[in-house]
Amino acid sequence: MKLFIYEHLSCGGAAGDDLSAGMMAEGRAMLCAAMESFGKVDGIDPFTVNGGEGFCEALERCDAALVIAPETFGTLEKITARVQTAGKINLGCVPQAVRQTGDKLAFARIMDKAGVPHPKTYAVDATFDPEQLFDGRWILKPVDGAGSEGFTIMEGALLEIHPSDGMIAQEFIEGDPMSLSVVSGARWRVILSVNKQKFGADMKYAGGEILDDPPWGECIDIVEKISRAINGLRGYWGVDFIKTPNGPVVMEVNPRLTTSFCGLAGAIRPNPAEFIMAAARGGDIPQVASRRRITFTSNGRIALQ
């Protein structure tokens, strides 16, 4: 099977956009990790493009595609839809699931309905008054942003913001930032790892640590509830949450490969790409045979524990 792995930023899809060096480095790290991981799967011939060959030409000559792209402005949703329209096997989430997770205001409503703990979330519109809604710190973020780009920790009144800016406000949750690496098939889902997340003082993502502990019951329950609430979460996806004394509070779902994938190949057995292929092929649920602790930076640098 010829597998086209497309990482939007490093494959030239965002040429001319105002991108941070950190976003470009993260994208390249995920692409390299995916190429290596899928290259170890029998019968899979992964390839990518580096700005020379166009996306359409590469899509024509592949059997399946794995898309890694930001949710911002519907980018991931649109590219995934092109894969499906071309009749290729999509190894990721379906466009509808990408849309539901990408819109943070809509996602908050879905979580509330599903009974999943989630921060209080509000649109920043003409009626928005943070002093009436929040007791202390809160977070200002884009409604469809990816990663930690555009996050600002606020306290008290908000100055110089307009309803057209496409921002939301969320209560600040005290606790430890964590994530889950999940793979879903049509009939099953498995948590590959529980991960710690690291952020700098400027709220920029700085990497994390894949733990060797198995997921605990609350994590499994959250993944089940999210999967029932959002149809079409397929392949690899991530859950960002805050670990609090009262249990996990889900911040968002990333409907694509996350930077944690960079450490997974060295942290778990079998190879994480084997799980994604089993999901795409409709195979039985694989089991994680072993886990070990690994730390990684946002640019994919690995350190064994």
ChimeraX commands (.cxc) that place a marker at each C-alpha (Angstrom):
marker #1 position 0.00,0.00,0.00 radius 0.5
marker #1 position 1.37,3.39,-1.00 radius 0.5
marker #1 position 0.72,5.79,1.87 radius 0.5
marker #1 position 0.89,9.55,1.34 radius 0.5
marker #1 position 1.77,11.30,4.62 radius 0.5
marker #1 position 1.02,14.99,4.32 radius 0.5
marker #1 position 2.03,17.46,7.03 radius 0.5
marker #1 position 0.59,20.75,5.89 radius 0.5
marker #1 position 3.19,23.16,7.27 radius 0.5
marker #1 position 6.42,21.37,6.38 radius 0.5
marker #1 position 5.13,20.08,3.02 radius 0.5
marker #1 position 4.68,23.60,1.71 radius 0.5
marker #1 position 0.91,23.93,2.08 radius 0.5
marker #1 position 1.21,27.03,4.24 radius 0.5
marker #1 position 3.85,28.84,2.16 radius 0.5
marker #1 position 3.53,32.57,2.61 radius 0.5
marker #1 position 1.61,32.31,5.88 radius 0.5
marker #1 position 2.91,33.99,9.00 radius 0.5
marker #1 position 4.01,30.90,10.92 radius 0.5
marker #1 position 6.11,30.67,14.06 radius 0.5
marker #1 position 9.36,28.70,14.00 radius 0.5
marker #1 position 7.89,26.53,16.76 radius 0.5
marker #1 position 4.89,25.49,14.65 radius 0.5
marker #1 position 7.14,24.63,11.70 radius 0.5
marker #1 position 9.45,22.57,13.91 radius 0.5
marker #1 position 6.53,20.67,15.47 radius 0.5
marker #1 position 5.10,19.92,12.05 radius 0.5
marker #1 position 8.40,18.62,10.73 radius 0.5
marker #1 position 8.90,16.47,13.84 radius 0.5
marker #1 position 5.47,14.84,13.45 radius 0.5
marker #1 position 6.10,14.19,9.75 radius 0.5
marker #1 position 9.46,12.53,10.43 radius 0.5
marker #1 position 8.01,10.41,13.24 radius 0.5
marker #1 position 5.11,9.27,11.07 radius 0.5
marker #1 position 7.37,8.40,8.13 radius 0.5
marker #1 position 9.60,6.33,10.41 radius 0.5
marker #1 position 6.76,4.58,12.21 radius 0.5
marker #1 position 4.77,3.63,9.10 radius 0.5
marker #1 position 7.97,2.63,7.33 radius 0.5
marker #1 position 8.27,-0.24,9.81 radius 0.5
marker #1 position 4.85,-1.69,8.97 radius 0.5
marker #1 position 4.92,-4.64,6.56 radius 0.5
marker #1 position 3.31,-3.84,3.23 radius 0.5
marker #1 position 3.26,-0.05,3.75 radius 0.5
marker #1 position 5.30,2.21,1.49 radius 0.5
marker #1 position 5.10,5.74,2.96 radius 0.5
marker #1 position 6.06,8.82,0.98 radius 0.5
marker #1 position 5.65,12.57,1.33 radius 0.5
marker #1 position 6.23,15.77,-0.65 radius 0.5
marker #1 position 8.62,18.61,0.04 radius 0.5
marker #1 position 7.19,21.46,-1.98 radius 0.5
marker #1 position 8.19,20.07,-5.38 radius 0.5
marker #1 position 5.46,17.60,-6.21 radius 0.5
marker #1 position 2.02,19.02,-5.61 radius 0.5
marker #1 position -0.59,17.68,-3.22 radius 0.5
marker #1 position -2.97,16.67,-6.02 radius 0.5
marker #1 position -0.33,14.68,-7.89 radius 0.5
marker #1 position 0.73,12.87,-4.72 radius 0.5
marker #1 position -2.88,12.11,-3.86 radius 0.5
marker #1 position -3.43,10.57,-7.28 radius 0.5
marker #1 position -0.64,8.02,-6.87 radius 0.5
marker #1 position -1.40,6.89,-3.31 radius 0.5
marker #1 position -3.76,4.23,-1.96 radius 0.5
marker #1 position -4.21,5.89,1.42 radius 0.5
marker #1 position -3.40,9.22,3.05 radius 0.5
marker #1 position -2.62,10.48,6.52 radius 0.5
marker #1 position -3.18,14.22,6.92 radius 0.5
marker #1 position -1.55,16.29,9.64 radius 0.5
marker #1 position -2.71,19.90,9.58 radius 0.5
marker #1 position -3.97,22.61,11.95 radius 0.5
marker #1 position -7.70,22.92,12.48 radius 0.5
marker #1 position -7.43,26.70,12.06 radius 0.5
marker #1 position -9.69,28.15,9.33 radius 0.5
marker #1 position -10.96,24.65,8.56 radius 0.5
marker #1 position -7.63,23.59,7.03 radius 0.5
marker #1 position -7.59,20.00,8.34 radius 0.5
marker #1 position -11.28,19.50,7.53 radius 0.5
marker #1 position -10.90,20.70,3.94 radius 0.5
marker #1 position -7.81,18.60,3.19 radius 0.5
marker #1 position -9.37,15.49,4.73 radius 0.5
marker #1 position -12.47,16.01,2.61 radius 0.5
marker #1 position -10.25,16.11,-0.50 radius 0.5
marker #1 position -8.75,12.74,0.47 radius 0.5
marker #1 position -12.18,11.17,0.81 radius 0.5
marker #1 position -13.52,12.78,-2.38 radius 0.5
marker #1 position -10.57,11.30,-4.26 radius 0.5
marker #1 position -11.65,7.84,-3.09 radius 0.5
marker #1 position -8.49,7.26,-1.06 radius 0.5
marker #1 position -8.37,5.54,2.32 radius 0.5
marker #1 position -8.36,8.21,5.02 radius 0.5
marker #1 position -6.27,7.13,8.01 radius 0.5
marker #1 position -7.54,9.99,10.14 radius 0.5
marker #1 position -10.77,11.42,11.50 radius 0.5
marker #1 position -13.68,12.17,9.17 radius 0.5
marker #1 position -14.36,15.83,8.24 radius 0.5
marker #1 position -17.44,16.13,10.45 radius 0.5
marker #1 position -15.50,15.04,13.54 radius 0.5
marker #1 position -12.73,17.50,12.65 radius 0.5
marker #1 position -15.30,20.30,12.43 radius 0.5
marker #1 position -16.91,19.43,15.77 radius 0.5
marker #1 position -13.60,19.33,17.62 radius 0.5
marker #1 position -12.07,22.31,15.81 radius 0.5
marker #1 position -14.75,24.79,16.88 radius 0.5
marker #1 position -13.96,25.21,20.58 radius 0.5
marker #1 position -17.30,26.82,21.41 radius 0.5
marker #1 position -19.28,24.03,19.73 radius 0.5
marker #1 position -16.98,21.46,21.32 radius 0.5
marker #1 position -17.69,22.88,24.79 radius 0.5
marker #1 position -21.41,22.41,24.21 radius 0.5
marker #1 position -20.86,18.83,23.05 radius 0.5
marker #1 position -18.84,18.07,26.17 radius 0.5
marker #1 position -21.52,19.56,28.41 radius 0.5
marker #1 position -24.20,17.42,26.77 radius 0.5
marker #1 position -22.00,14.30,27.02 radius 0.5
marker #1 position -21.32,14.85,30.72 radius 0.5
marker #1 position -17.57,15.33,30.24 radius 0.5
marker #1 position -15.96,17.83,32.66 radius 0.5
marker #1 position -14.91,20.90,30.66 radius 0.5
marker #1 position -14.07,24.55,31.48 radius 0.5
marker #1 position -16.82,27.15,31.33 radius 0.5
marker #1 position -16.56,28.56,27.83 radius 0.5
marker #1 position -18.04,31.75,26.39 radius 0.5
marker #1 position -18.01,33.59,23.09 radius 0.5
marker #1 position -16.32,36.97,23.24 radius 0.5
marker #1 position -19.23,38.99,21.88 radius 0.5
marker #1 position -20.89,42.31,22.59 radius 0.5
marker #1 position -22.39,40.99,25.85 radius 0.5
marker #1 position -19.18,39.42,27.16 radius 0.5
marker #1 position -18.24,40.63,30.66 radius 0.5
marker #1 position -15.40,38.61,32.26 radius 0.5
marker #1 position -15.86,40.22,35.66 radius 0.5
marker #1 position -19.36,38.73,35.81 radius 0.5
marker #1 position -18.33,35.31,34.47 radius 0.5
marker #1 position -14.97,34.51,36.11 radius 0.5
marker #1 position -13.80,34.73,39.70 radius 0.5
marker #1 position -10.09,34.83,38.88 radius 0.5
marker #1 position -7.84,34.04,35.97 radius 0.5
marker #1 position -9.24,33.03,32.61 radius 0.5
marker #1 position -7.88,32.23,29.15 radius 0.5
marker #1 position -8.45,34.10,25.90 radius 0.5
marker #1 position -7.95,31.92,22.82 radius 0.5
marker #1 position -9.00,31.64,19.15 radius 0.5
marker #1 position -12.24,29.74,18.60 radius 0.5
marker #1 position -10.56,27.47,16.06 radius 0.5
marker #1 position -6.88,27.67,16.99 radius 0.5
marker #1 position -4.46,24.76,17.07 radius 0.5
marker #1 position -2.15,23.89,19.93 radius 0.5
marker #1 position -1.32,26.73,22.30 radius 0.5
marker #1 position -1.04,29.36,19.55 radius 0.5
marker #1 position -2.83,32.57,20.44 radius 0.5
marker #1 position -3.45,31.73,24.12 radius 0.5
marker #1 position -3.35,34.54,26.66 radius 0.5
marker #1 position -3.92,34.21,30.40 radius 0.5
marker #1 position -6.13,37.04,31.59 radius 0.5
marker #1 position -7.40,38.33,34.90 radius 0.5
marker #1 position -10.21,40.78,35.45 radius 0.5
marker #1 position -11.55,43.07,32.75 radius 0.5
marker #1 position -10.79,42.67,29.06 radius 0.5
marker #1 position -9.53,45.62,27.05 radius 0.5
marker #1 position -9.55,46.30,23.31 radius 0.5
marker #1 position -11.29,43.20,21.98 radius 0.5
marker #1 position -13.98,43.15,19.34 radius 0.5
marker #1 position -16.70,40.54,18.68 radius 0.5
marker #1 position -15.39,39.98,15.15 radius 0.5
marker #1 position -12.01,38.78,16.39 radius 0.5
marker #1 position -13.19,35.14,16.64 radius 0.5
marker #1 position -12.09,34.62,20.22 radius 0.5
marker #1 position -13.50,32.64,23.12 radius 0.5
marker #1 position -12.93,32.85,26.86 radius 0.5
marker #1 position -12.46,29.87,29.18 radius 0.5
marker #1 position -12.09,29.62,32.91 radius 0.5
marker #1 position -8.55,28.83,34.05 radius 0.5
marker #1 position -8.33,25.32,35.51 radius 0.5
marker #1 position -5.68,24.71,38.15 radius 0.5
marker #1 position -3.84,21.41,37.87 radius 0.5
marker #1 position -1.35,19.42,35.83 radius 0.5
marker #1 position -1.59,19.64,32.01 radius 0.5
marker #1 position -1.85,16.14,30.55 radius 0.5
marker #1 position -2.87,14.41,27.33 radius 0.5
marker #1 position -4.01,11.05,26.01 radius 0.5
marker #1 position -2.87,9.41,22.78 radius 0.5
marker #1 position -5.81,7.44,21.38 radius 0.5
marker #1 position -6.42,5.26,18.32 radius 0.5
marker #1 position -9.98,4.41,17.25 radius 0.5
marker #1 position -11.40,1.92,14.80 radius 0.5
marker #1 position -15.06,1.59,13.85 radius 0.5
marker #1 position -15.72,-0.88,16.68 radius 0.5
marker #1 position -12.98,-0.18,19.23 radius 0.5
marker #1 position -10.65,2.39,20.71 radius 0.5
marker #1 position -7.45,2.09,22.72 radius 0.5
marker #1 position -5.45,4.59,24.77 radius 0.5
marker #1 position -1.83,4.17,23.72 radius 0.5
marker #1 position -0.40,6.39,26.44 radius 0.5
marker #1 position -1.01,8.99,29.11 radius 0.5
marker #1 position 1.33,11.97,28.71 radius 0.5
marker #1 position 2.47,14.95,30.74 radius 0.5
marker #1 position 2.56,18.25,28.90 radius 0.5
marker #1 position 5.09,21.04,29.38 radius 0.5
marker #1 position 4.48,24.73,28.75 radius 0.5
marker #1 position 6.75,27.73,29.05 radius 0.5
marker #1 position 5.95,30.87,31.00 radius 0.5
marker #1 position 4.57,32.34,27.74 radius 0.5
marker #1 position 2.06,29.44,27.44 radius 0.5
marker #1 position 3.95,28.02,24.46 radius 0.5
marker #1 position 3.99,24.24,24.20 radius 0.5
marker #1 position 7.44,22.87,25.11 radius 0.5
marker #1 position 7.00,19.10,24.70 radius 0.5
marker #1 position 6.09,16.47,27.22 radius 0.5
marker #1 position 6.64,13.08,28.74 radius 0.5
marker #1 position 5.05,9.76,27.82 radius 0.5
marker #1 position 4.34,7.86,31.00 radius 0.5
marker #1 position 4.85,4.14,31.54 radius 0.5
marker #1 position 1.67,3.91,33.62 radius 0.5
marker #1 position -1.46,2.41,32.03 radius 0.5
marker #1 position -4.46,4.75,31.66 radius 0.5
marker #1 position -6.62,4.91,34.75 radius 0.5
marker #1 position -10.38,4.41,34.84 radius 0.5
marker #1 position -11.38,8.07,34.59 radius 0.5
marker #1 position -9.34,8.46,31.39 radius 0.5
marker #1 position -10.96,5.40,29.85 radius 0.5
marker #1 position -14.41,6.70,30.79 radius 0.5
marker #1 position -13.70,10.10,29.23 radius 0.5
marker #1 position -12.52,8.56,25.94 radius 0.5
marker #1 position -15.65,6.41,25.78 radius 0.5
marker #1 position -17.92,9.42,26.36 radius 0.5
marker #1 position -16.12,11.54,23.78 radius 0.5
marker #1 position -16.26,8.73,21.22 radius 0.5
marker #1 position -20.01,8.35,21.68 radius 0.5
marker #1 position -20.57,12.10,21.47 radius 0.5
marker #1 position -18.48,12.71,18.33 radius 0.5
marker #1 position -18.95,10.27,15.46 radius 0.5
marker #1 position -16.03,9.76,13.12 radius 0.5
marker #1 position -13.05,9.96,15.46 radius 0.5
marker #1 position -10.83,7.50,13.63 radius 0.5
marker #1 position -7.17,6.65,13.58 radius 0.5
marker #1 position -4.97,8.61,15.96 radius 0.5
marker #1 position -6.39,11.49,18.01 radius 0.5
marker #1 position -5.41,13.25,21.21 radius 0.5
marker #1 position -7.21,14.51,24.29 radius 0.5
marker #1 position -5.78,17.45,26.24 radius 0.5
marker #1 position -6.90,17.57,29.85 radius 0.5
marker #1 position -6.03,19.04,33.23 radius 0.5
marker #1 position -5.48,16.58,36.06 radius 0.5
marker #1 position -7.17,18.04,39.14 radius 0.5
marker #1 position -7.91,16.65,42.62 radius 0.5
marker #1 position -11.50,16.16,41.46 radius 0.5
marker #1 position -10.58,14.27,38.30 radius 0.5
marker #1 position -9.68,15.09,34.69 radius 0.5
marker #1 position -11.08,18.23,33.04 radius 0.5
marker #1 position -10.99,17.96,29.24 radius 0.5
marker #1 position -9.68,21.03,27.43 radius 0.5
marker #1 position -9.87,19.91,23.81 radius 0.5
marker #1 position -9.64,17.03,21.36 radius 0.5
marker #1 position -7.02,17.10,18.60 radius 0.5
marker #1 position -8.42,15.12,15.61 radius 0.5
marker #1 position -5.00,14.30,14.14 radius 0.5
marker #1 position -1.48,13.25,15.06 radius 0.5
marker #1 position -0.09,15.25,17.96 radius 0.5
marker #1 position 3.50,15.94,18.98 radius 0.5
marker #1 position 3.28,13.08,21.49 radius 0.5
marker #1 position 3.48,10.73,18.49 radius 0.5
marker #1 position 7.16,11.68,18.21 radius 0.5
marker #1 position 7.91,9.76,21.40 radius 0.5
marker #1 position 5.42,6.93,21.00 radius 0.5
marker #1 position 7.46,4.76,18.63 radius 0.5
marker #1 position 10.16,4.40,21.26 radius 0.5
marker #1 position 7.75,4.22,24.19 radius 0.5
marker #1 position 5.24,1.48,23.33 radius 0.5
marker #1 position 5.09,-1.89,21.67 radius 0.5
marker #1 position 3.72,-2.66,19.14 radius 0.5
marker #1 position 4.72,0.23,16.89 radius 0.5
marker #1 position 1.94,2.91,17.05 radius 0.5
marker #1 position 1.48,2.82,13.27 radius 0.5
marker #1 position 0.34,-0.81,13.63 radius 0.5
marker #1 position -2.63,0.41,15.68 radius 0.5
marker #1 position -3.58,3.02,13.07 radius 0.5
marker #1 position -3.43,0.45,10.26 radius 0.5
marker #1 position -5.54,-2.02,12.26 radius 0.5
marker #1 position -8.15,0.72,12.71 radius 0.5
marker #1 position -8.16,1.53,8.97 radius 0.5
marker #1 position -8.38,-2.12,7.94 radius 0.5
marker #1 position -11.15,-2.98,10.40 radius 0.5
marker #1 position -8.96,-5.47,12.25 radius 0.5
marker #1 position -9.26,-6.64,15.83 radius 0.5
marker #1 position -8.28,-4.31,18.65 radius 0.5
marker #1 position -4.53,-4.51,19.30 radius 0.5
marker #1 position -3.20,-4.44,22.84 radius 0.5
marker #1 position -0.30,-2.38,24.15 radius 0.5
marker #1 position 2.30,-4.97,25.15 radius 0.5
marker #1 position 4.68,-2.61,26.94 radius 0.5
marker #1 position 5.25,1.05,27.80 radius 0.5
marker #1 position 8.33,2.96,28.91 radius 0.5
marker #1 position 8.86,6.54,29.98 radius 0.5
marker #1 position 10.18,8.93,27.35 radius 0.5
marker #1 position 10.46,12.72,27.31 radius 0.5
marker #1 position 10.34,14.77,24.13 radius 0.5
marker #1 position 10.62,18.40,23.13 radius 0.5
marker #1 position 8.23,20.25,20.86 radius 0.5
marker #1 position 10.66,19.76,17.96 radius 0.5
marker #1 position 10.71,15.98,18.45 radius 0.5
marker #1 position 13.98,15.55,20.34 radius 0.5
marker #1 position 13.79,12.36,22.43 radius 0.5
marker #1 position 15.28,11.50,25.82 radius 0.5
marker #1 position 14.84,8.03,27.35 radius 0.5
marker #1 position 14.19,7.75,31.08 radius 0.5
marker link #1:1,2 radius 0.2
marker link #1:2,3 radius 0.2
marker link #1:3,4 radius 0.2
marker link #1:4,5 radius 0.2
marker link #1:5,6 radius 0.2
marker link #1:6,7 radius 0.2
marker link #1:7,8 radius 0.2
marker link #1:8,9 radius 0.2
marker link #1:9,10 radius 0.2
marker link #1:10,11 radius 0.2
marker link #1:11,12 radius 0.2
marker link #1:12,13 radius 0.2
marker link #1:13,14 radius 0.2
marker link #1:14,15 radius 0.2
marker link #1:15,16 radius 0.2
marker link #1:16,17 radius 0.2
marker link #1:17,18 radius 0.2
marker link #1:18,19 radius 0.2
marker link #1:19,20 radius 0.2
marker link #1:20,21 radius 0.2
marker link #1:21,22 radius 0.2
marker link #1:22,23 radius 0.2
marker link #1:23,24 radius 0.2
marker link #1:24,25 radius 0.2
marker link #1:25,26 radius 0.2
marker link #1:26,27 radius 0.2
marker link #1:27,28 radius 0.2
marker link #1:28,29 radius 0.2
marker link #1:29,30 radius 0.2
marker link #1:30,31 radius 0.2
marker link #1:31,32 radius 0.2
marker link #1:32,33 radius 0.2
marker link #1:33,34 radius 0.2
marker link #1:34,35 radius 0.2
marker link #1:35,36 radius 0.2
marker link #1:36,37 radius 0.2
marker link #1:37,38 radius 0.2
marker link #1:38,39 radius 0.2
marker link #1:39,40 radius 0.2
marker link #1:40,41 radius 0.2
marker link #1:41,42 radius 0.2
marker link #1:42,43 radius 0.2
marker link #1:43,44 radius 0.2
marker link #1:44,45 radius 0.2
marker link #1:45,46 radius 0.2
marker link #1:46,47 radius 0.2
marker link #1:47,48 radius 0.2
marker link #1:48,49 radius 0.2
marker link #1:49,50 radius 0.2
marker link #1:50,51 radius 0.2
marker link #1:51,52 radius 0.2
marker link #1:52,53 radius 0.2
marker link #1:53,54 radius 0.2
marker link #1:54,55 radius 0.2
marker link #1:55,56 radius 0.2
marker link #1:56,57 radius 0.2
marker link #1:57,58 radius 0.2
marker link #1:58,59 radius 0.2
marker link #1:59,60 radius 0.2
marker link #1:60,61 radius 0.2
marker link #1:61,62 radius 0.2
marker link #1:62,63 radius 0.2
marker link #1:63,64 radius 0.2
marker link #1:64,65 radius 0.2
marker link #1:65,66 radius 0.2
marker link #1:66,67 radius 0.2
marker link #1:67,68 radius 0.2
marker link #1:68,69 radius 0.2
marker link #1:69,70 radius 0.2
marker link #1:70,71 radius 0.2
marker link #1:71,72 radius 0.2
marker link #1:72,73 radius 0.2
marker link #1:73,74 radius 0.2
marker link #1:74,75 radius 0.2
marker link #1:75,76 radius 0.2
marker link #1:76,77 radius 0.2
marker link #1:77,78 radius 0.2
marker link #1:78,79 radius 0.2
marker link #1:79,80 radius 0.2
marker link #1:80,81 radius 0.2
marker link #1:81,82 radius 0.2
marker link #1:82,83 radius 0.2
marker link #1:83,84 radius 0.2
marker link #1:84,85 radius 0.2
marker link #1:85,86 radius 0.2
marker link #1:86,87 radius 0.2
marker link #1:87,88 radius 0.2
marker link #1:88,89 radius 0.2
marker link #1:89,90 radius 0.2
marker link #1:90,91 radius 0.2
marker link #1:91,92 radius 0.2
marker link #1:92,93 radius 0.2
marker link #1:93,94 radius 0.2
marker link #1:94,95 radius 0.2
marker link #1:95,96 radius 0.2
marker link #1:96,97 radius 0.2
marker link #1:97,98 radius 0.2
marker link #1:98,99 radius 0.2
marker link #1:99,100 radius 0.2
marker link #1:100,101 radius 0.2
marker link #1:101,102 radius 0.2
marker link #1:102,103 radius 0.2
marker link #1:103,104 radius 0.2
marker link #1:104,105 radius 0.2
marker link #1:105,106 radius 0.2
marker link #1:106,107 radius 0.2
marker link #1:107,108 radius 0.2
marker link #1:108,109 radius 0.2
marker link #1:109,110 radius 0.2
marker link #1:110,111 radius 0.2
marker link #1:111,112 radius 0.2
marker link #1:112,113 radius 0.2
marker link #1:113,114 radius 0.2
marker link #1:114,115 radius 0.2
marker link #1:115,116 radius 0.2
marker link #1:116,117 radius 0.2
marker link #1:117,118 radius 0.2
marker link #1:118,119 radius 0.2
marker link #1:119,120 radius 0.2
marker link #1:120,121 radius 0.2
marker link #1:121,122 radius 0.2
marker link #1:122,123 radius 0.2
marker link #1:123,124 radius 0.2
marker link #1:124,125 radius 0.2
marker link #1:125,126 radius 0.2
marker link #1:126,127 radius 0.2
marker link #1:127,128 radius 0.2
marker link #1:128,129 radius 0.2
marker link #1:129,130 radius 0.2
marker link #1:130,131 radius 0.2
marker link #1:131,132 radius 0.2
marker link #1:132,133 radius 0.2
marker link #1:133,134 radius 0.2
marker link #1:134,135 radius 0.2
marker link #1:135,136 radius 0.2
marker link #1:136,137 radius 0.2
marker link #1:137,138 radius 0.2
marker link #1:138,139 radius 0.2
marker link #1:139,140 radius 0.2
marker link #1:140,141 radius 0.2
marker link #1:141,142 radius 0.2
marker link #1:142,143 radius 0.2
marker link #1:143,144 radius 0.2
marker link #1:144,145 radius 0.2
marker link #1:145,146 radius 0.2
marker link #1:146,147 radius 0.2
marker link #1:147,148 radius 0.2
marker link #1:148,149 radius 0.2
marker link #1:149,150 radius 0.2
marker link #1:150,151 radius 0.2
marker link #1:151,152 radius 0.2
marker link #1:152,153 radius 0.2
marker link #1:153,154 radius 0.2
marker link #1:154,155 radius 0.2
marker link #1:155,156 radius 0.2
marker link #1:156,157 radius 0.2
marker link #1:157,158 radius 0.2
marker link #1:158,159 radius 0.2
marker link #1:159,160 radius 0.2
marker link #1:160,161 radius 0.2
marker link #1:161,162 radius 0.2
marker link #1:162,163 radius 0.2
marker link #1:163,164 radius 0.2
marker link #1:164,165 radius 0.2
marker link #1:165,166 radius 0.2
marker link #1:166,167 radius 0.2
marker link #1:167,168 radius 0.2
marker link #1:168,169 radius 0.2
marker link #1:169,170 radius 0.2
marker link #1:170,171 radius 0.2
marker link #1:171,172 radius 0.2
marker link #1:172,173 radius 0.2
marker link #1:173,174 radius 0.2
marker link #1:174,175 radius 0.2
marker link #1:175,176 radius 0.2
marker link #1:176,177 radius 0.2
marker link #1:177,178 radius 0.2
marker link #1:178,179 radius 0.2
marker link #1:179,180 radius 0.2
marker link #1:180,181 radius 0.2
marker link #1:181,182 radius 0.2
marker link #1:182,183 radius 0.2
marker link #1:183,184 radius 0.2
marker link #1:184,185 radius 0.2
marker link #1:185,186 radius 0.2
marker link #1:186,187 radius 0.2
marker link #1:187,188 radius 0.2
marker link #1:188,189 radius 0.2
marker link #1:189,190 radius 0.2
marker link #1:190,191 radius 0.2
marker link #1:191,192 radius 0.2
marker link #1:192,193 radius 0.2
marker link #1:193,194 radius 0.2
marker link #1:194,195 radius 0.2
marker link #1:195,196 radius 0.2
marker link #1:196,197 radius 0.2
marker link #1:197,198 radius 0.2
marker link #1:198,199 radius 0.2
marker link #1:199,200 radius 0.2
marker link #1:200,201 radius 0.2
marker link #1:201,202 radius 0.2
marker link #1:202,203 radius 0.2
marker link #1:203,204 radius 0.2
marker link #1:204,205 radius 0.2
marker link #1:205,206 radius 0.2
marker link #1:206,207 radius 0.2
marker link #1:207,208 radius 0.2
marker link #1:208,209 radius 0.2
marker link #1:209,210 radius 0.2
marker link #1:210,211 radius 0.2
marker link #1:211,212 radius 0.2
marker link #1:212,213 radius 0.2
marker link #1:213,214 radius 0.2
marker link #1:214,215 radius 0.2
marker link #1:215,216 radius 0.2
marker link #1:216,217 radius 0.2
marker link #1:217,218 radius 0.2
marker link #1:218,219 radius 0.2
marker link #1:219,220 radius 0.2
marker link #1:220,221 radius 0.2
marker link #1:221,222 radius 0.2
marker link #1:222,223 radius 0.2
marker link #1:223,224 radius 0.2
marker link #1:224,225 radius 0.2
marker link #1:225,226 radius 0.2
marker link #1:226,227 radius 0.2
marker link #1:227,228 radius 0.2
marker link #1:228,229 radius 0.2
marker link #1:229,230 radius 0.2
marker link #1:230,231 radius 0.2
marker link #1:231,232 radius 0.2
marker link #1:232,233 radius 0.2
marker link #1:233,234 radius 0.2
marker link #1:234,235 radius 0.2
marker link #1:235,236 radius 0.2
marker link #1:236,237 radius 0.2
marker link #1:237,238 radius 0.2
marker link #1:238,239 radius 0.2
marker link #1:239,240 radius 0.2
marker link #1:240,241 radius 0.2
marker link #1:241,242 radius 0.2
marker link #1:242,243 radius 0.2
marker link #1:243,244 radius 0.2
marker link #1:244,245 radius 0.2
marker link #1:245,246 radius 0.2
marker link #1:246,247 radius 0.2
marker link #1:247,248 radius 0.2
marker link #1:248,249 radius 0.2
marker link #1:249,250 radius 0.2
marker link #1:250,251 radius 0.2
marker link #1:251,252 radius 0.2
marker link #1:252,253 radius 0.2
marker link #1:253,254 radius 0.2
marker link #1:254,255 radius 0.2
marker link #1:255,256 radius 0.2
marker link #1:256,257 radius 0.2
marker link #1:257,258 radius 0.2
marker link #1:258,259 radius 0.2
marker link #1:259,260 radius 0.2
marker link #1:260,261 radius 0.2
marker link #1:261,262 radius 0.2
marker link #1:262,263 radius 0.2
marker link #1:263,264 radius 0.2
marker link #1:264,265 radius 0.2
marker link #1:265,266 radius 0.2
marker link #1:266,267 radius 0.2
marker link #1:267,268 radius 0.2
marker link #1:268,269 radius 0.2
marker link #1:269,270 radius 0.2
marker link #1:270,271 radius 0.2
marker link #1:271,272 radius 0.2
marker link #1:272,273 radius 0.2
marker link #1:273,274 radius 0.2
marker link #1:274,275 radius 0.2
marker link #1:275,276 radius 0.2
marker link #1:276,277 radius 0.2
marker link #1:277,278 radius 0.2
marker link #1:278,279 radius 0.2
marker link #1:279,280 radius 0.2
marker link #1:280,281 radius 0.2
marker link #1:281,282 radius 0.2
marker link #1:282,283 radius 0.2
marker link #1:283,284 radius 0.2
marker link #1:284,285 radius 0.2
marker link #1:285,286 radius 0.2
marker link #1:286,287 radius 0.2
marker link #1:287,288 radius 0.2
marker link #1:288,289 radius 0.2
marker link #1:289,290 radius 0.2
marker link #1:290,291 radius 0.2
marker link #1:291,292 radius 0.2
marker link #1:292,293 radius 0.2
marker link #1:293,294 radius 0.2
marker link #1:294,295 radius 0.2
marker link #1:295,296 radius 0.2
marker link #1:296,297 radius 0.2
marker link #1:297,298 radius 0.2
marker link #1:298,299 radius 0.2
marker link #1:299,300 radius 0.2
marker link #1:300,301 radius 0.2
marker link #1:301,302 radius 0.2
marker link #1:302,303 radius 0.2
marker link #1:303,304 radius 0.2
marker link #1:304,305 radius 0.2
view
